[in-house]
Amino acid sequence: MEPDETKTETPVEPEEESFGEMFDRSFVAPTRYEPGRKVSARVVKVTPEWVFLDLGRKGEGVLAAKELLDEAGTVAVKEGDTLEAYFVSADGSEMLFTTRIAGGAAGSTQLEDASNSGIPVDGVVVKEIKGGYEVRLAGGARAFCPHSQMVLPRSGGQEEHVGKHAAFRITKYGEKGRNIVVSRRALLEEEEERKTREVMATLTEGMVMKGTVTSVREFGAFVSIGPIEGLLPISEIGYDRVEDIQSVLSVGQEVEVAITRLDWANRRFSFSLKKTLADPWESAVDRFPAGSLHVGKVARLAAFGAFVSLGGGVDGLLHISKLGGGKRIRSAGEVLRAGQEIEVKVDSVDPVKRRVALSLPATESRDTPEEEAEDYSKYMETAALAPPALGSLGEALKAKMGPKGK
C-alpha cells in the first residue's frame, strides 16, 4: 500500500513576542536638550510653586511658578495654555526650564551661559547715559542697552524707562562680565513674531476688525490690529473726499476697518474704512429725487462741466451746456471755481451707473442727454487714473467712528 502523501501538516505558529521585546521597541529615549534650547510646551498642571509642562514624547518639564506671577501675585497661566521656555538642566527624568534668569544669585557663569544660549535675563534700567541706558542685571552686573535696542520701531510716544524692570537678551558678553551689551527689542520682536504667527491662521482678506490708529499722515493713517500694522489710505476713509485727514482721525482712535490686503511675506497690510460704511448710492434716489433742489459744492472742474458734491459721497455732473445763462462758454471755469457753493436741480439719478445729472434752476440744455452721458463716461475713464481730490467727510462716517481719541 502506497504511503499517503497528502497528509496535512500542522502550521508552525510564529514565536510570540516577549514582553521585554515589546517594551524595548516602544521605549523612546528622551531627547537631550542643550542648555538654552527654546521650546513651546503645553501647561498640564499648575501648583503654587511649579508649572508642569508637557513636552510630548520627550517627557515632562517644570518651571518655577514665581516666574509667571502677574501684578496681583497670581500665576498668569492655566492648564491648557501654551508657553515658551528655555531648558536649564536635567536631574534624572526631571527637566528644569525657565523664562528668564532672575534673582540676586545669578553669577558671571550664569550670565555667560545666558549670552551663549540666548536665555533672557532680568534687569532694571538704572539711568540714561550717552547713547543708551545703564541696566543692572540679576546678580548685580552692569550692562549697556543702546537706545535703538530698548523699544520696537514705530512704537510711538516717549516711554519712560528709568527705574523699570524688564527682560533683556545679552548680545555681547566680554571681559569676563565687565563689558555686557543687552537688547530688550530682540525679545519684543520675538513676542511680536509669535503673536503674528497666531493671527495668521485667523485673519483673512475681507474680514471686518477693530483697530487703533497709530499715526496719521497726509496720504492716510496707519492702523494696528493686534500685532500687525497696516495702511488705511486716504481714499479708503469714506465715500466723501477728505479735506483734512486729522479732522476725522487721530492717534489712539479706535476704528472698524475691512482688511483689503494681507501680504505676510513682505509685512504689508492694507485696510478700508469705506468698505464698512453703507453705500451712499443705495439711497441716492430717495435722498436726491428728480426735480429736487440742493446746495452743493463744486468738487472738480472739467472741460465739459463741473462735478458738484451733494454730500454723503454722491457727486453730480453739471454739464457745460447748462452753464453760461444761455451763452456758449468754452469751459466751466469761466463761471465756476472749485470749492464754490451753488444751488442745483437734480434732473435724473442712475444708482446702477452711479450718475446724477444736474442743472441750474430755470436753465435749458443745448446738448442731448446722450451727449452729456458720453462726456460723463469720458470723464470717469480719466478720473479713475487721477489721484483723489480733497473735500469734506459725510456725517455717516463721523457717526460710525465716534468721537476722536476713544
C-alpha atoms as one frame of an Amber mdcrd trajectory, in Angstrom:
protein
   0.000   0.000   0.000   1.384   3.362  -1.071   2.074   5.815   1.702  -0.379
   8.707   1.878   1.480  11.757   0.643  -1.468  14.079   1.159  -1.044  14.404
   4.900  -1.947  17.829   6.262   0.956  19.493   8.036   0.296  21.486  11.163
   1.185  25.169  10.515   4.049  26.500  12.550   2.940  29.324  14.893   5.226
  32.357  14.926   7.073  32.807  18.145   5.182  35.113  20.478   6.912  38.438
  21.009   8.182  38.672  24.531   7.152  41.453  26.892  10.757  42.613  27.048
  10.968  42.936  23.269   7.746  44.946  23.129   8.967  47.203  25.926  12.285
  47.796  24.200  10.533  48.532  20.907   8.098  51.037  22.441  10.704  52.801
  24.529  11.724  56.179  23.127  14.905  57.606  24.508  14.363  61.068  25.928
  15.576  63.923  23.786  18.767  65.514  25.023  18.375  69.252  25.417  21.256
  71.648  25.342  21.063  74.426  27.961  19.286  77.420  26.460  17.201  75.443
  23.975  13.858  77.134  23.426  10.688  75.009  23.474   6.966  75.588  23.115
   5.076  73.414  25.607   1.561  72.964  26.933   0.806  73.571  30.618  -0.582
  70.376  32.177  -0.640  71.361  35.850  -0.212  74.487  37.956   0.709  74.493
  41.643   1.696  77.408  43.902   5.386  76.518  43.409   5.645  74.848  39.995
   4.183  74.858  36.496   4.382  71.455  34.802   4.947  71.323  31.043   4.034
  68.600  28.569   6.895  68.083  26.119   5.096  65.332  24.187   7.036  62.081
  23.860  10.109  63.926  25.079   8.917  63.917  28.666   7.762  66.485  31.168
   9.342  69.709  32.341   8.920  72.015  35.309   9.080  75.780  35.582   9.137
  77.890  38.750   5.683  79.435  39.150   7.147  82.654  40.561   8.432  83.499
  37.088   4.855  83.794  35.835   3.239  85.876  38.557   1.166  88.864  37.457
   0.899  92.203  39.261  -1.642  90.690  41.664   0.745  87.861  42.595  -1.296
  85.212  40.751   0.207  82.681  38.352  -0.694  84.088  34.923  -1.110  80.738
  33.110  -3.617  77.906  33.404  -3.852  74.290  32.313  -4.066  74.024  28.546
  -2.124  77.235  27.852   0.971  77.112  25.673   4.112  78.990  26.639   7.710
  79.286  25.506  10.565  78.486  27.871  14.294  77.720  27.882  15.915  74.492
  29.072  18.246  74.934  32.049  19.248  71.494  33.343  18.089  67.922  33.968
  18.024  65.962  37.221  17.221  62.383  36.352  13.928  62.400  34.453  13.039
  65.910  35.615  13.855  68.761  33.218  14.033  72.301  34.548  13.011  75.235
  32.379  12.987  78.985  32.789  11.568  82.012  31.052  14.493  84.175  32.179
  17.454  84.315  34.542  16.456  86.304  37.615  17.374  86.829  41.240  20.416
  88.021  43.101  22.146  84.647  42.949  22.893  84.973  39.227  26.654  84.998
  38.796  29.020  85.659  35.917  28.875  81.998  34.833  25.090  82.091  34.518
  25.221  85.364  32.607  27.816  83.984  30.222  25.666  80.884  29.723  22.690
  83.141  29.073  24.739  85.014  26.489  25.686  81.792  24.713  22.221  80.231
  24.862  20.006  83.295  24.389  18.124  82.891  27.683  16.619  86.246  28.738
  17.886  87.909  31.916  16.067  90.227  34.296  17.302  93.761  34.651  16.356
  97.204  35.904  17.100 100.394  33.991  19.292 102.474  36.316  19.821 105.662
  34.305  20.059 107.113  30.834  23.594 107.666  29.569  25.169 108.709  26.285
  23.831 106.510  23.500  21.508 104.426  25.662  20.817 103.176  29.170  22.721
 101.608  32.046  20.999  98.375  33.101  21.621  96.452  36.343  21.225  92.731
  35.649  20.370  89.895  38.009  23.363  89.331  40.281  24.382  92.989  40.199
  26.245  93.032  36.866  26.090  96.263  34.884  25.173  96.308  31.197  24.584
  98.797  28.400  21.400  98.921  26.278  21.547 101.204  23.194  18.571 103.493
  22.585  17.704 101.574  19.415  17.515  98.291  21.343  15.129  99.416  24.065
  11.863  99.553  22.077  10.368  98.418  18.773  10.495 100.725  15.753   7.355
 102.859  15.357   6.448 102.184  18.982   5.176 105.760  19.255   5.380 108.131
  22.179   8.204 108.751  24.645   8.098 105.903  27.133   9.861 106.378  30.445
  12.294 103.508  31.058  14.445 104.560  34.027  13.522 102.630  37.160  11.581
  99.933  35.319  12.226  96.189  35.374  12.315  94.301  32.083  13.697  91.190
  30.424  16.785  91.586  28.223  18.849  89.396  25.906  22.618  89.574  26.227
  24.036  90.374  22.782  27.645  90.833  23.877  29.488  89.363  26.851  33.139
  90.372  27.161  35.956  90.937  29.599  34.537  88.328  31.996  31.351  90.300
  32.519  32.814  93.795  32.616  31.555  94.585  29.107  27.945  93.460  28.611
  25.554  94.766  25.949  21.859  93.844  26.112  18.743  94.239  23.980  15.113
  94.475  25.034  13.989  94.967  21.445  15.108  91.449  20.453  12.679  89.889
  22.922   9.883  92.269  21.922  10.380  91.312  18.267  10.217  87.617  19.118
   6.987  88.138  21.036   5.545  90.161  18.166   6.518  87.405  15.720   4.862
  84.789  17.922   1.629  86.780  18.053   1.788  87.330  14.300   2.021  83.583
  13.674  -1.040  83.086  15.854  -3.169  85.611  13.959  -2.042  84.429  10.522
  -4.404  81.485  10.855  -7.330  83.667  11.938  -7.235  86.711   9.622  -8.449
  86.716   6.017  -8.974  89.451   3.456 -12.467  90.886   3.655 -12.816  90.479
   7.425 -14.008  93.480   9.438 -11.915  94.096  12.547 -11.477  96.765  15.211
  -8.147  98.543  15.182  -6.332 101.536  16.644  -4.849 104.479  14.745  -1.099
 104.598  15.445  -0.101 107.533  13.211  -1.691 109.996  10.781  -0.062 111.146
   7.546  -1.148 113.273   4.564  -1.715 110.152   2.459  -3.598 108.137   5.079
  -3.292 106.619   8.531  -1.570 103.580   9.981  -3.825 101.259  11.949  -2.831
  98.359  14.194  -4.883  95.201  14.547  -3.255  93.181  17.300   0.357  92.526
  16.270   0.027  93.776  12.669   0.019  97.348  11.420  -1.284  98.428   8.034
  -2.142 101.448   5.920  -5.589 102.996   5.703  -5.271 105.115   2.508  -6.981
 108.499   2.444  -9.124 107.271  -0.453 -10.472 104.448   1.762 -11.566 106.594
   4.708 -15.035 107.301   3.345 -17.145 107.942   0.272 -16.758 111.708   0.686
 -13.436 113.287  -0.230 -11.340 114.103   2.831 -10.091 117.679   3.078  -8.123
 117.358   6.321  -7.412 113.815   7.495  -6.542 114.989  11.005 -10.044 116.385
  11.388 -11.528 112.884  11.217  -8.749 110.599  12.523  -6.343 110.934  15.438
  -3.692 108.798  17.107  -5.230 106.376  19.598  -8.675 106.478  17.988 -10.469
 103.149  17.583 -11.837 102.399  14.117 -13.602  99.492  12.461 -11.938  98.557
   9.165 -12.145  95.888   6.497  -8.938  94.023   5.640  -8.157  94.541   1.947
  -4.596  93.175   1.745  -2.625  90.630   3.756   0.922  90.285   2.410   2.606
  88.253   5.132   5.826  87.729   3.173   6.522  91.465   2.840   4.680  92.501
   6.005   2.373  94.806   4.079  -1.239  95.178   5.149  -3.995  97.483   3.902
  -7.370  98.386   5.373 -10.527 100.191   4.302 -12.936 102.165   6.426 -15.128
 102.919   3.426 -15.997  99.247   2.893 -17.596  99.111   6.345 -19.952 102.015
   5.550 -23.294 101.885   3.772 -23.011 102.586   0.036 -24.468 106.090  -0.432
 -25.709 105.213  -3.912 -28.159 102.706  -2.473 -30.222 105.581  -1.074 -29.343
 108.206  -3.705 -32.771 108.044  -5.413 -34.567 108.754  -2.133 -32.171 111.485
  -0.999 -31.891 113.239  -4.369 -35.160 112.694  -6.276 -35.520 114.143  -9.770
 -36.661 117.756  -9.648 -35.359 118.423  -6.124 -33.133 121.426  -5.349 -29.907
 121.185  -3.349 -26.975 123.364  -2.345 -23.734 121.648  -3.311 -20.025 122.413
  -3.504 -18.027 122.363  -6.744 -15.630 119.441  -6.248 -13.840 119.428  -9.601
 -13.836 121.304 -12.901 -13.580 119.554 -16.249 -13.566 120.726 -19.860 -17.169
 119.629 -20.306 -18.605 120.776 -16.982 -18.289 120.602 -13.229 -18.775 117.888
 -10.637 -20.764 119.083  -7.677 -20.676 117.296  -4.309 -24.183 116.838  -2.970
 -22.960 115.313   0.305 -22.802 111.797   1.668 -20.419 110.588  -1.034 -22.580
 111.438  -4.058 -21.355 113.807  -6.790 -23.419 115.021  -9.705 -22.447 116.349
 -13.135 -23.380 119.908 -14.053 -22.802 119.843 -17.810 -21.216 122.841 -19.548
 -24.306 123.161 -21.756 -26.271 124.129 -18.634 -23.883 126.904 -17.661 -23.427
 130.386 -19.115 -27.018 131.614 -18.818 -27.852 130.794 -22.424 -24.429 131.836
 -23.742 -21.984 129.240 -25.047 -18.860 129.059 -22.916 -15.602 127.232 -23.592
 -15.012 125.832 -20.083 -16.818 125.540 -16.762 -14.016 127.549 -15.171 -15.339
 130.683 -16.848 -18.321 130.746 -14.462 -17.415 128.399 -11.587 -14.476 127.774
  -9.258 -13.539 124.736  -7.159 -14.997 124.936  -3.651 -17.809 127.293  -4.651
 -21.269 126.591  -3.232 -24.113 126.677  -5.742 -27.753 125.680  -5.920 -28.501
 122.877  -8.375 -31.512 120.915  -9.531 -31.456 117.128  -9.911 -32.501 116.121
 -13.431 -32.010 112.342 -13.088 -30.398 109.686 -10.879 -28.928 106.371 -12.073
 -27.763 104.404  -8.983 -26.525 101.468 -11.112 -24.170 103.613 -13.201 -23.635
 105.952 -10.215 -24.626 109.061 -12.131 -26.556 112.173 -11.144 -27.356 114.721
 -13.841 -27.643 118.291 -12.565 -28.699 121.634 -13.927 -29.034 125.159 -12.664
 -32.578 126.148 -11.746 -34.545 127.581 -14.728 -31.931 126.682 -17.396 -32.205
 124.612 -20.522 -29.563 122.381 -22.053 -28.391 122.745 -25.631 -26.915 119.196
 -25.640 -28.853 115.951 -25.773 -28.835 113.542 -22.773 -26.826 111.115 -24.918
 -24.085 113.729 -25.477 -23.968 114.506 -21.775 -23.696 110.800 -20.920 -20.827
 110.394 -23.381 -18.951 113.296 -21.794 -19.573 111.793 -18.364 -18.168 108.407
 -19.435 -15.016 110.027 -20.808 -14.535 111.861 -17.549 -14.939 108.721 -15.440
 -12.281 106.948 -17.508  -9.752 109.714 -16.822 -10.837 110.293 -13.221 -10.091
 106.666 -12.357  -6.419 107.354 -13.114  -6.256 110.654 -11.252  -5.383 110.996
  -7.548  -8.383 111.544  -5.278  -9.395 115.131  -4.715  -9.943 116.518  -1.248
 -13.276 117.572   0.232 -15.474 117.043   3.295 -16.365 113.784   5.019 -20.043
 112.760   5.368 -21.939 112.653   8.630 -22.404 108.877   8.302 -18.649 108.334
   8.580 -18.334 110.639  11.585 -21.195 108.911  13.350 -19.710 105.446  12.732
 -16.222 106.300  14.006 -17.478 108.182  17.063 -15.594 110.864  18.973 -11.886
 111.094  18.344  -9.455 109.594  20.782 -11.767 106.840  22.057
